[in-house]
């Protein structure tokens, strides 16, 4: 176990029914890093997010979060270490502020069901940080998809964890909301030292924002490294089965992936 890793996975196998979806010999997410997990549909990206967050059990292997075996963590202890933002948010008519305040639940004594003024202050600071404070009195089910994602990130920040797991936070959003959410994630990583593990389909967004990529193929890491190391034409074509051209991006070491199709 490396104490510099926020998440460390060894010999992990998990899946659904009688079928393994993931078979990962080893995967490390260094503390204070910004890591993207990419891969084709069905490669196991969301399953990886679910097993790390404790939603589904594993059949074998180990997961360590901040050096602790995750099986030794209670649900509340895991929520104090790791905050998760899912792509599909279940929301009702509670207000944004009420939703964001739910992030304090893991820190409250079990017998206390109301928020303190200090907790309200934490929640309001995070709605301000995410730019959703003007909507804090609006019902969650009246927000746009991008606004809901920002509220979900505000709630995750209100948990005050050192690790943020984002499962497809930009799915179905326009480019302005995609940039806003990923700019925020990068700022949280660089300015607050939060470890960000991002599950994402878009190879160019992963290249532009993340410092380390993990390319999954049939449930296992096929290629890992910097964007320039992972996003080569041979690597992308071998995993996705699609012809691409790799061009220099506007930022050094962060290439652009251009699909070629049948032209």
C-alpha positions in Angstrom: 0.0 0.0 0.0 1.3 3.4 -1.1 0.4 6.1 1.5 0.4 8.7 -1.4 -2.6 7.0 -3.1 -6.1 8.3 -2.4 -7.6 5.1 -4.0 -5.7 1.8 -4.5 -7.2 -1.3 -6.1 -5.6 -4.7 -6.2 -6.9 -7.9 -7.9 -10.4 -6.6 -8.1 -13.2 -8.6 -9.7 -16.8 -7.6 -9.7 -19.9 -7.7 -11.9 -23.6 -8.6 -12.1 -25.3 -11.9 -11.8 -22.7 -14.6 -12.6 -20.6 -12.4 -15.0 -17.6 -10.4 -14.1 -17.5 -6.9 -15.6 -14.2 -5.8 -14.0 -11.0 -7.7 -13.6 -8.4 -5.2 -12.5 -5.0 -6.4 -11.3 -3.9 -3.0 -10.0 -5.1 0.6 -10.3 -3.8 3.6 -8.4 -5.3 7.1 -8.0 -2.6 9.3 -6.4 -3.7 11.8 -3.8 -4.4 15.3 -5.1 -4.4 14.0 -8.8 -7.0 14.6 -11.5 -7.6 11.2 -13.2 -10.0 10.3 -16.0 -11.3 6.8 -16.6 -12.2 6.4 -20.3 -13.3 3.6 -22.5 -16.0 2.3 -24.9 -19.6 1.6 -23.8 -19.6 -1.6 -21.8 -16.0 -1.4 -20.8 -16.8 -1.1 -17.1 -16.5 2.6 -16.3 -19.7 3.1 -14.4 -19.2 -0.3 -12.7 -15.9 0.9 -11.4 -17.5 4.0 -10.0 -20.2 1.8 -8.3 -17.8 -0.6 -6.7 -15.5 2.2 -5.4 -18.5 4.0 -3.9 -19.8 0.8 -2.3 -23.0 0.5 -4.3 -22.1 -3.0 -5.6 -20.0 -5.6 -3.8 -16.8 -7.1 -5.2 -16.2 -10.8 -5.7 -12.5 -10.6 -5.0 -9.6 -8.3 -4.4 -9.3 -5.1 -2.3 -10.0 -1.4 -2.5 -8.2 1.0 -0.2 -9.5 4.6 0.3 -7.0 6.9 1.9 -5.0 3.8 3.0 -7.9 2.1 4.7 -9.5 -1.2 3.4 -12.9 -0.1 2.3 -14.6 -3.2 4.0 -13.5 -1.7 7.3 -15.4 1.6 6.6 -18.9 2.1 7.8 -21.3 3.8 5.3 -20.9 7.1 7.2 -17.1 6.8 7.3 -16.9 6.1 3.6 -19.1 9.2 3.0 -16.6 11.3 5.0 -13.8 10.1 2.8 -15.4 10.0 -0.6 -18.1 12.1 -2.2 -19.8 10.9 -5.3 -21.7 12.7 -8.1 -23.7 10.4 -10.3 -24.9 11.1 -13.8 -28.5 10.3 -13.0 -29.7 12.4 -10.0 -32.8 11.4 -8.2 -34.3 14.7 -7.1 -37.7 15.8 -5.7 -39.2 19.1 -4.7 -36.7 19.9 -2.0 -34.8 23.2 -2.5 -31.3 23.4 -3.7 -30.2 24.5 -0.3 -31.9 21.5 1.4 -30.3 19.2 -1.1 -26.8 20.6 -0.6 -27.2 20.5 3.2 -27.7 16.7 2.9 -23.9 16.6 2.4 -23.5 17.2 6.1 -25.4 14.1 7.2 -22.3 11.9 7.4 -20.8 14.4 9.9 -23.9 14.6 12.2 -24.5 12.5 15.3 -27.1 9.9 14.5 -29.6 11.5 16.9 -29.4 15.0 15.4 -31.8 15.6 12.4 -31.4 19.4 12.0 -28.7 21.6 10.6 -26.6 24.0 12.6 -25.8 27.6 11.5 -22.2 26.4 10.8 -23.5 23.7 8.4 -25.7 26.2 6.7 -22.7 28.5 6.2 -20.7 25.6 4.7 -23.5 24.8 2.3 -23.9 28.4 1.2 -20.2 28.7 0.7 -20.3 25.7 -1.7 -23.4 26.9 -3.6 -21.5 30.2 -4.1 -18.3 28.3 -5.2 -20.3 26.3 -7.7 -22.2 29.3 -9.0 -25.6 27.9 -8.0 -26.3 30.2 -5.0 -28.9 32.3 -6.9 -31.0 29.2 -7.3 -30.7 27.9 -3.7 -34.4 28.5 -2.9 -35.6 26.8 -6.1 -36.9 23.2 -6.1 -34.3 20.8 -7.5 -36.8 19.4 -10.0 -37.1 22.8 -11.7 -33.4 23.1 -12.5 -31.8 22.4 -15.8 -29.5 19.4 -16.2 -26.4 21.5 -15.8 -27.8 23.3 -12.8 -28.5 20.0 -11.1 -25.0 18.8 -11.7 -23.6 22.0 -10.1 -25.9 21.5 -7.1 -24.8 17.9 -6.8 -21.1 19.0 -6.8 -22.0 21.6 -4.1 -23.5 18.9 -2.0 -20.4 16.7 -2.6 -18.2 19.6 -1.5 -20.4 20.1 1.6 -19.4 16.5 2.6 -15.9 18.0 3.0 -14.1 14.9 1.7 -10.6 14.7 0.1 -11.8 12.6 -2.9 -14.4 13.6 -5.5 -15.8 10.8 -7.8 -17.6 12.2 -10.8 -19.5 9.7 -12.9 -20.3 11.2 -16.3 -21.0 14.7 -14.9 -21.1 16.2 -18.4 -23.4 13.7 -20.1 -26.2 15.3 -22.1 -25.0 18.8 -21.3 -24.1 21.5 -23.8 -20.5 22.6 -24.2 -20.9 25.7 -21.9 -22.1 23.5 -19.0 -19.4 20.9 -19.7 -16.7 23.5 -19.6 -18.2 25.1 -16.4 -18.3 21.8 -14.6 -14.8 20.7 -15.6 -13.3 24.1 -15.0 -14.7 23.8 -11.4 -13.4 20.3 -11.0 -9.9 21.4 -12.1 -10.0 24.4 -9.8 -11.0 22.2 -6.8 -8.1 19.9 -7.6 -5.5 22.6 -8.1 -6.6 25.1 -5.4 -8.0 22.8 -2.7 -5.9 19.7 -3.3 -9.0 17.5 -3.8 -8.4 14.2 -5.6 -10.7 14.0 -8.6 -11.6 10.7 -10.3 -13.6 11.5 -13.4 -15.6 8.9 -15.4 -16.1 10.3 -18.9 -16.8 9.3 -22.5 -15.4 12.4 -24.3 -11.7 11.7 -25.1 -11.0 15.4 -25.9 -12.4 16.7 -22.6 -10.4 14.0 -20.7 -7.3 15.1 -22.6 -7.9 18.8 -22.0 -8.6 18.6 -18.3 -7.0 15.5 -16.7 -3.4 14.8 -16.0 -3.6 11.0 -16.0 -5.9 8.7 -18.1 -7.0 5.1 -17.5 -8.3 3.5 -20.7 -10.5 0.6 -19.9 -11.0 -2.3 -22.3 -13.3 -5.2 -21.4 -13.1 -4.4 -17.7 -9.4 -4.0 -17.3 -7.0 -1.0 -17.7 -5.4 -1.4 -21.1 -3.4 1.8 -21.2 -2.5 4.3 -18.4 -0.5 7.4 -18.4 -0.5 11.0 -19.5 -3.0 12.1 -22.2 -0.1 12.0 -24.8 0.9 8.5 -23.7 -2.6 7.1 -23.8 -4.3 8.9 -26.7 -2.3 7.5 -29.6 -4.0 6.4 -32.8 -2.9 2.8 -32.3 -4.3 2.8 -28.7 -7.6 4.4 -29.6 -8.2 2.2 -32.7 -7.2 -1.0 -30.8 -9.7 -0.4 -28.0 -12.6 1.4 -29.8 -12.2 -0.2 -33.2 -12.5 3.2 -34.9 -10.0 5.0 -37.2 -8.8 8.3 -35.7 -6.2 11.0 -36.3 -4.3 12.4 -33.3 -3.5 16.1 -33.7 -1.6 18.5 -31.4 -4.0 20.3 -29.1 -3.8 23.9 -28.0 -2.0 22.9 -24.8 1.3 20.9 -24.9 0.9 17.2 -24.2 -2.9 17.2 -24.6 -3.7 15.9 -28.0 -7.0 16.0 -29.9 -8.7 12.9 -31.2 -10.4 13.3 -34.6 -12.6 10.5 -35.9 -11.9 9.7 -39.5 -14.9 7.5 -40.4 -15.2 6.0 -43.9 -14.2 9.1 -46.0 
